[in-house]
Amino acid sequence: MSENDELIDYDEDVAVAFMQNYLPQELKGRFSDDDLFYLLDLMCEFYEKNDYFNDDDEEKEERELIAFIIKEAKKNEIGDYTAEEIVMVLRAEEAYMATLDLPE
């Protein structure tokens, strides 16, 4: 399977719907679909800029990703999110990724 085949399996519309259902009840109204699309774009931007897909320090990578998302969302007036809220979004996206049949 080529790298392009892997990308076809990831459907942002399905990911956002999955994430909306996955988020805990207290966050159900906090993120609109547009907010989640924006946050997904920020995740991709972060990884493209930092080339962290092969980083061994996942904790450091996640802290930097969270800080980046919070900073960019605030700067672009999308939302003023807490680290805890962004962690829940990241967990929701990870759960969606786990449903895909992607080779490691």
Secondary structure by P-SEA (a helix, b strand, c coil): ccaaaaaaaccaaaaaaaaaaaccccccccccaaaaaaaaaaaaaaaaaccccccccaaaaaaaaaaaaaaaaaaaccccccaaaaaaaaaaaaaaaaaccccc
